[in-house]
């Protein structure tokens, strides 16, 4: 199997790392070689967070270079745009349309850009904007927006359907499982492949 | 089939320590090394501790190793500078139980103040350097490094980089194997480094290095992967993975023992390939040694940068000359730097430090974020504990003046104070400093994720212990009066700081306020009255992510995110229109 490259990007506190964990564990359960890389240390303080997930028959580098991501999975629209150039020719961008002000915007130093959706659309032919926040709320908790996005990308990945629910059950605390399974399903339904 | 797990390099190192029978592990937190000890602490079979600094951690490790136990000590790259005093003489004494010192380097400085290449310490201290290239090797090489340590009576430097420490890959797990019962043996010529004994030891160290050179030729850490002979690459660590990705058909000499290098192996490899490349991040550590052998290196640092991280793309571009056509990144986007958490006790302090326009002699911790916009009020930051010494030095050379911009305030956190600020304070007292020193005690090692420290009253395992009392320590050093203040009361912060800055003597202010993130401190969120808010943006200057400006046509006003705000009131105190309550 050709290596699949997924670049996740969002804001510290959004659960980007948990989403990466679900992806890597599912790939592992599918008997694939997997690597994942992130840079943490500052992620809890509202900074930009990216995580690289790669799986296939044999994976060497744990990181993805710009222009080589089969998928860019954005958890916030500005962060999706910031990393949109990672998408490979023919690749897919999926992103949560929600907005979180960076500290530079919150403090009035900068303004939150207009027209983000159009700018993202210019990077790839296949772009899916998902109302992650709204769907997570509908599932029962706004914090499950990360799982909505995992549900959305699952539609594109060559992985046994049943593994997703199994791994979500394994990774998440019992009381959050049902909520996240629902969020996952809403994410699946949100994209028409 | 062996059980498999997906582990980060740091988790794999911890697992390796467990499996190889390590009995003691010590560290001081520091990105990207922190998770090593956090994971070791999960194993009840290993005694583990956060030491107050890296030197103490290594000394604890030296004791354990002399007593005969297998030992792991971990730190970030700059931590080795702190521990170096112990390390260099440990090289002379050697060990009894194997001792591995993990140094987690940070090329590209994701979370560090410099990007020093700690492989140089191996050469400098004359000890072997091991470099794993993924998590499986991180685990396996720990056992191998401990054996090497015991077989050659030497500490072993185990070097990772951020992309090894923080990348996850598959690892097969095994059980724990024990290695003997610790027992003390008195051997003064070995362990007591008086000059007379040290002189006997130095030749032993040189001889050991020769033996290690011979061992390097057959070490399982080094491996030749012969492929197409046009290009041959010598590489180690994460760069191996980038090379395999970028140049799948090239021949590779993968180095896992990067000091001392396997010289014959390198000569043989070089003879079999047309063009020899040495590709390594940071310093030309291997390249210089290989050139000294007289081996012809076609390309190394003439093509590759010394600064920053590499990538498969960079290697493809430099070696094959094929630039990948890549979309340029979207430009003009507002940066999203980390900021003080909503409710952080540092916010009020820095709001006033900025207002007073003093020179802030800073230190390493969350409060270093005070240097970022819009606060931008931390004017020097060099290394752990430096704030106090620097402020003292400044105060002694600056002329007496009422101009606050010519006065200094040292700002240091609790964990950094315990790490190496204590001696700076003792010096300030002893040498009659006139500086103002603020110790921001939020009862945690915050920036690395909220670890325990000598002030928290808990060990790494969460067991109760004695909590260090900073004011009592300062009094014992000879500080007559210790000032305290409430960091959430801006008026009080300003009055106290103005009064202390006016005094012609040393001033020590201890601010006790728990980390809101670590201890989940929360009060009802603040609300903005949009009728009273004029949109003047004054409150936004306190740099809180819970605040945001809403613009509706002509009218603009501030809104507070009710999920993020923890009701610290700092924004309300700077509002001139009483719009926030």
Interface residues (C-beta under 8 A of the other chain):
Chain A: X11 X12 X24 X25 X28 X33 X34 X35 X36 X37 X38 X39 X40 X41 X42 X43 X44 X45 X46 X47 X48 X59 X60 X61 X62 X63 X65 X66 X67 X68 X78 X79 X81 X82 X83 X84 X85 X87 X101 X102 X103 X104 X105 X106 X107 X108 X109 X110 X111 X112 X113 X119 X123 X142
Chain B: X4 X6 X31 X32 X110 X111 X134 X162 X163 X166 X167 X168 X169 X170 X238 X241 X242 X244 X245 X311 X312 X313 X324 X325 X326 X327 X328 X329 X330 X332 X333 X334 X335 X336 X337 X338 X339 X340 X341 X366 X369 X372 X373 X374 X447 X448 X449 X517 X537 X540 X541 X542 X543 X544 X545 X546 X547 X548 X549 X563
